[in-house]
């Protein structure tokens, strides 16, 4: 007996669900299309209703633009219809382009130089304006000074007549004293008394000073260390009653000690006003010097204190004290101690050779007049 075939739904394809889905999709698309069409129609209507009419100027500009586009189209059609350039023409154009590129680079350099020149010109103009302002300010000051000079009366100054008497050398056995005339004050300097005090103290303490002994015929030579000597005489009482500072100094390149007398330029000595009074400190010094027949007073006069010297010189001549003078702006008096040799601390620098020999007058010795 024949077997009965079973009906199986898998053997057939059921398209009902697929058709339902497609129908639904198509319906949705149609609905969307209808909505879009309606919205676009509405937007078009709104756009057309909101569109402003063109002005005559806009119409003319649009027409001109259309003409320009038409001309460009015709030119392009002409170029498209024309024959292609030959290789020779292409090479010529390349060479022309290369030349243009070179000229462009040169023009860039020229443009850079032009900018630098413009900046320099701007800077120069600014400096010129600044200098012009300064010049104008200086001219205004000059004009003010000239106006002041025109208003200032001319002062009449009576000339000072100075007679130069006949001079003579300082006697060999003279005891020379000094006077520094500076800042309109006269400072009497006595180098003899402190020198005697130094020599006495040195003889007493010279065993304590290190030295180098060099034997030679006649008398041995002693070279001392300067440091201990200078230190020993720091604060030494030189019995100076004129408010002057007296020091023993050893200069680095010197082989001799120096005795330096430094006066008080503000309070020491006698001022020009004090010299005009009957009894001054300088007049008291002259009273003592007049008793010493060997005393000689040498004035060292600063150029700006000449009137003070003249007043002091009148008093000196009135006291009959031998005197001389020289123009010399010195702040202190220094005298060499010749009998004591010291060790030089450093060698002096060699003097440069003169380029050409310079003839100078011989140095004149100090004289009295």
C-alpha positions as CSV (number, residue, x, y, z in Angstrom):
1,X,0.0,0.0,0.0
2,X,1.4,3.4,-0.9
3,X,2.7,5.8,1.8
4,X,0.8,9.0,2.3
5,X,2.8,12.2,1.8
6,X,2.7,14.6,4.7
7,X,1.9,18.2,4.1
8,X,4.8,20.3,5.4
9,X,4.5,24.2,5.5
10,X,8.2,24.5,5.2
11,X,8.2,23.1,1.7
12,X,6.1,26.2,0.5
13,X,6.8,29.9,0.9
14,X,4.3,32.0,2.7
15,X,4.4,35.6,1.3
16,X,1.5,37.1,3.2
17,X,3.6,38.7,5.9
18,X,6.1,40.1,3.4
19,X,3.3,41.6,1.3
20,X,1.8,43.2,4.4
21,X,5.1,44.8,5.3
22,X,5.8,46.1,1.8
23,X,2.3,47.5,1.6
24,X,2.8,49.3,4.9
25,X,6.2,50.8,3.8
26,X,4.8,52.0,0.5
27,X,1.9,53.6,2.2
28,X,4.2,55.4,4.6
29,X,6.4,56.6,1.7
30,X,3.4,57.9,-0.2
31,X,2.3,59.7,2.9
32,X,5.7,61.2,3.5
33,X,5.9,62.2,-0.2
34,X,2.5,63.9,0.0
35,X,3.6,65.8,3.1
36,X,6.9,66.9,1.6
37,X,5.2,68.0,-1.6
38,X,2.8,70.0,0.4
39,X,5.5,71.6,2.5
40,X,7.7,72.4,-0.6
41,X,4.7,74.0,-2.3
42,X,4.1,76.1,0.8
43,X,7.7,77.1,1.0
44,X,7.8,78.0,-2.7
45,X,4.7,80.1,-2.3
46,X,6.2,81.8,0.8
47,X,9.5,82.4,-1.1
48,X,7.8,83.9,-4.1
49,X,5.5,86.1,-2.0
50,X,8.5,87.3,0.1
51,X,10.7,87.9,-2.9
52,X,11.3,91.6,-3.4
53,X,11.2,93.0,-6.9
54,X,14.6,93.8,-8.4
55,X,15.6,97.4,-8.7
56,X,16.6,98.9,-12.0
57,X,20.2,99.0,-10.8
58,X,20.2,95.3,-9.9
59,X,18.6,94.5,-13.3
60,X,21.4,96.5,-15.1
61,X,24.1,94.8,-13.0
62,X,22.6,91.3,-13.7
63,X,22.4,92.1,-17.4
64,X,26.0,93.2,-17.4
65,X,27.1,90.1,-15.6
66,X,25.2,87.9,-18.1
67,X,27.0,89.7,-20.9
68,X,30.4,89.1,-19.2
69,X,29.5,85.4,-18.8
70,X,28.5,85.2,-22.4
71,X,31.8,86.7,-23.5
72,X,33.7,84.4,-21.3
73,X,31.8,81.4,-22.7
74,X,32.5,82.5,-26.3
75,X,36.2,82.9,-25.5
76,X,36.3,79.5,-24.0
77,X,34.5,78.0,-27.0
78,X,37.1,79.7,-29.2
79,X,40.0,78.4,-27.2
80,X,38.5,74.9,-27.3
81,X,37.9,75.0,-31.0
82,X,41.5,76.4,-31.7
83,X,44.3,74.1,-32.4
84,X,46.6,72.8,-29.7
85,X,50.0,74.7,-29.3
86,X,53.1,73.1,-30.8
87,X,55.9,71.7,-28.6
88,X,58.1,74.7,-29.7
89,X,55.4,77.1,-28.5
90,X,55.1,75.2,-25.2
91,X,58.9,75.5,-24.6
92,X,58.8,79.2,-25.4
93,X,56.1,79.7,-22.9
94,X,58.1,77.7,-20.2
95,X,61.1,79.9,-20.9
96,X,59.0,83.0,-20.5
97,X,57.6,81.7,-17.2
98,X,61.1,81.0,-15.9
99,X,62.1,84.6,-16.8
100,X,59.0,85.9,-15.0
101,X,59.8,83.9,-11.9
102,X,63.4,85.3,-11.8
103,X,62.1,88.8,-12.2
104,X,59.6,88.1,-9.5
105,X,62.4,87.1,-7.1
106,X,64.4,90.2,-7.9
107,X,61.3,92.3,-7.4
108,X,60.8,90.7,-4.0
109,X,64.4,91.7,-3.0
110,X,63.8,95.2,-4.2
111,X,60.6,95.3,-2.3
112,X,62.4,94.2,0.9
113,X,65.1,96.8,0.3
114,X,62.4,99.4,-0.2
115,X,60.8,98.5,3.1
116,X,64.1,98.8,4.9
117,X,64.8,102.2,3.3
118,X,61.3,103.4,4.3
119,X,62.0,102.3,7.9
120,X,65.4,104.0,7.9
121,X,63.8,107.1,6.5
122,X,61.1,107.1,9.2
123,X,63.8,106.7,11.9
124,X,65.9,109.5,10.4
125,X,62.9,111.8,10.3
126,X,62.2,111.0,14.0
127,X,65.8,111.7,15.0
128,X,65.7,114.9,13.0
129,X,62.6,116.0,14.8
130,X,64.2,115.2,18.2
131,X,67.3,117.2,17.3
132,X,65.2,120.0,16.0
133,X,63.3,120.2,19.4
134,X,66.6,120.1,21.3
135,X,68.0,122.9,19.1
136,X,64.9,125.0,19.6
137,X,65.2,124.5,23.4
138,X,68.9,125.5,23.3
139,X,68.2,128.5,21.2
140,X,65.5,129.6,23.7
141,X,68.0,129.2,26.6
142,X,70.6,131.3,24.6
143,X,68.0,134.0,24.0
144,X,67.2,134.1,27.7
145,X,70.9,134.3,28.6
146,X,71.5,137.0,26.1
147,X,68.5,139.0,27.5
148,X,70.0,138.5,31.0
149,X,73.4,139.7,29.8
150,X,71.9,142.8,28.3
151,X,70.3,143.6,31.6
152,X,73.4,142.8,33.7
153,X,75.6,145.9,34.4
154,X,79.2,145.7,33.5
155,X,81.4,145.4,36.6
156,X,84.5,147.5,36.8
157,X,87.3,145.7,38.5
158,X,90.4,147.6,39.5
159,X,93.6,145.8,38.5
160,X,96.0,144.6,41.2
161,X,99.5,145.8,40.6
162,X,102.2,143.3,41.8
163,X,105.8,144.4,41.8
164,X,108.5,141.8,41.4
165,X,111.6,142.8,43.4
166,X,115.1,141.6,42.6
167,X,115.5,138.1,43.8
168,X,118.5,136.4,45.4
169,X,119.4,132.8,46.3
170,X,118.5,131.3,49.7
171,X,121.6,131.3,52.0
172,X,123.2,127.9,52.5
173,X,123.0,128.1,56.3
174,X,119.3,129.3,56.3
175,X,116.6,127.6,58.2
176,X,113.8,127.3,55.6
177,X,110.2,127.4,56.7
178,X,107.2,127.1,54.5
179,X,103.6,128.5,54.2
180,X,100.9,127.0,52.1
181,X,98.4,129.6,50.8
182,X,95.2,127.8,49.6
183,X,91.4,128.3,50.0
184,X,92.2,131.9,51.2
185,X,94.0,130.6,54.3
186,X,97.7,130.7,55.2
187,X,99.1,127.6,56.8
188,X,102.6,127.9,58.4
189,X,104.7,124.7,58.0
190,X,107.6,124.0,60.3
191,X,109.5,120.9,58.9
192,X,112.6,121.5,61.0
193,X,111.2,120.6,64.4
194,X,109.4,117.4,63.4
195,X,112.5,116.3,61.5
196,X,114.7,116.7,64.6
197,X,112.2,114.8,66.7
198,X,112.1,112.0,64.1
199,X,115.9,111.7,64.0
200,X,116.1,111.5,67.8
201,X,113.4,108.9,68.1
202,X,114.9,106.9,65.2
203,X,118.4,106.8,66.9
204,X,116.7,105.4,70.0
205,X,114.7,102.7,68.3
206,X,116.7,101.8,65.2
207,X,117.9,98.5,66.8
208,X,114.2,97.3,66.6
209,X,114.0,98.0,62.9
210,X,114.9,95.1,60.5
211,X,117.6,96.0,58.0
212,X,120.0,94.6,55.5
213,X,123.7,95.4,56.2
214,X,126.0,95.8,53.2
215,X,129.6,96.1,54.1
216,X,131.7,98.6,52.1
217,X,134.8,100.7,52.6
218,X,134.4,103.6,54.9
219,X,130.9,103.1,56.3
220,X,128.6,100.1,56.0
221,X,125.3,100.6,54.1
222,X,122.0,99.8,55.9
223,X,118.7,99.2,54.0
224,X,115.7,99.2,56.3
225,X,112.3,97.6,56.0
226,X,109.8,100.5,55.8
227,X,106.8,98.8,57.4
228,X,108.1,98.7,61.0
229,X,109.4,102.3,60.9
230,X,106.1,103.6,59.6
231,X,104.1,101.6,62.2
232,X,106.4,102.8,65.0
233,X,105.7,106.5,64.2
234,X,102.0,106.1,63.9
235,X,100.5,108.4,66.6
236,X,104.0,109.7,67.5
237,X,103.9,113.1,69.2
238,X,105.6,115.6,66.9
239,X,104.6,118.5,69.2
240,X,102.6,120.3,66.6
241,X,100.3,123.0,68.0
242,X,98.8,124.2,64.7
243,X,96.2,121.4,64.3
244,X,98.3,119.8,61.5
245,X,98.7,116.1,60.8
246,X,102.3,114.8,60.5
247,X,103.0,111.3,59.1
248,X,106.0,109.2,58.0
249,X,105.2,107.9,54.6
250,X,106.9,105.2,52.5
251,X,105.9,105.3,48.8
252,X,106.1,101.9,47.1
253,X,108.7,102.9,44.4
254,X,110.8,105.2,46.7
255,X,114.0,104.2,48.5
256,X,113.6,107.1,51.0
257,X,111.1,107.9,53.7
258,X,109.0,111.1,53.5
259,X,107.8,113.4,56.2
260,X,104.4,114.8,55.2
261,X,102.7,117.7,56.9
262,X,99.0,118.1,56.1
263,X,97.2,121.3,57.4
264,X,93.5,121.6,58.2
265,X,92.2,123.5,55.2
266,X,88.9,124.5,56.8
267,X,89.9,125.5,60.4
268,X,93.7,125.6,60.4
269,X,96.0,128.5,59.7
270,X,94.8,132.1,59.3
271,X,92.1,133.3,57.0
272,X,92.2,136.5,54.9
273,X,89.9,138.3,57.4
274,X,92.1,137.1,60.3
275,X,95.2,138.4,58.6
276,X,93.7,141.9,58.6
277,X,93.4,141.9,62.4
278,X,96.4,143.2,64.5
279,X,96.9,139.9,66.3
280,X,96.5,136.7,64.3
281,X,98.1,133.3,64.5
282,X,100.3,134.1,61.5
283,X,101.4,137.4,63.1
284,X,102.5,135.4,66.2
285,X,104.6,133.1,64.0
286,X,106.2,136.1,62.3
287,X,107.1,137.5,65.8
288,X,109.1,134.3,66.5
289,X,110.7,134.1,63.1
290,X,112.0,137.7,63.3
291,X,114.2,136.7,66.2
292,X,116.0,134.1,64.1
293,X,118.3,135.8,61.7
294,X,118.7,132.6,59.6
295,X,115.0,132.1,59.1
296,X,113.6,132.1,55.6
297,X,109.9,131.8,54.8
298,X,108.8,130.4,51.4
299,X,105.2,130.8,50.3
300,X,103.5,128.2,48.1
301,X,100.6,130.1,46.6
302,X,97.5,128.5,45.0
303,X,96.5,130.6,41.9
304,X,93.0,131.3,43.4
305,X,94.4,132.6,46.7
306,X,96.7,135.3,45.5
307,X,95.0,138.2,47.4
308,X,95.5,136.2,50.7
309,X,99.2,135.8,49.8
310,X,99.6,139.6,49.3
311,X,98.1,140.4,52.7
312,X,100.4,137.7,54.4
313,X,103.4,139.1,52.4
314,X,102.8,142.6,53.7
315,X,102.9,141.3,57.2
316,X,106.1,139.3,56.5
317,X,107.9,142.3,55.0
318,X,106.7,144.5,57.9
319,X,108.3,142.0,60.3
320,X,111.5,142.0,58.3
321,X,111.5,138.2,57.7
322,X,113.3,137.1,54.5
323,X,110.7,135.4,52.2
324,X,110.2,134.1,48.7
325,X,107.2,132.7,46.8
326,X,106.1,130.4,44.0
327,X,102.8,129.6,42.4
328,X,102.0,126.0,43.3
329,X,98.7,124.5,44.2
330,X,99.8,122.0,46.9
331,X,97.6,120.6,49.6
332,X,100.3,119.3,51.9
333,X,104.1,119.7,52.4
334,X,106.4,116.7,51.9
335,X,110.1,116.5,52.6
336,X,112.5,113.6,52.0
337,X,114.4,112.1,54.9
338,X,117.7,111.6,53.1
339,X,119.8,109.7,55.7
340,X,117.7,106.6,55.9
341,X,117.5,104.2,53.0
342,X,114.6,101.8,52.8
343,X,113.8,98.7,50.7
344,X,111.8,99.5,47.6
345,X,108.5,97.7,47.6
346,X,108.1,97.6,43.8
347,X,110.1,98.7,40.8
348,X,108.9,101.9,39.1
349,X,107.5,101.5,35.6
350,X,109.9,102.5,32.8
351,X,109.3,105.9,31.4
352,X,108.1,105.8,27.7
353,X,110.7,107.1,25.3
354,X,109.8,110.6,24.1
355,X,108.7,110.7,20.4
356,X,110.7,113.8,19.9
357,X,113.1,115.6,22.2
358,X,111.3,118.5,23.9
359,X,113.4,121.5,24.9
360,X,112.4,122.7,28.3
361,X,113.8,125.6,30.3
362,X,116.0,124.6,33.3
363,X,114.4,124.4,36.7
364,X,115.1,127.5,38.7
365,X,116.1,127.2,42.4
366,X,113.9,128.7,45.1
367,X,114.9,132.3,45.8
368,X,114.0,135.1,48.2
369,X,113.0,138.6,47.2
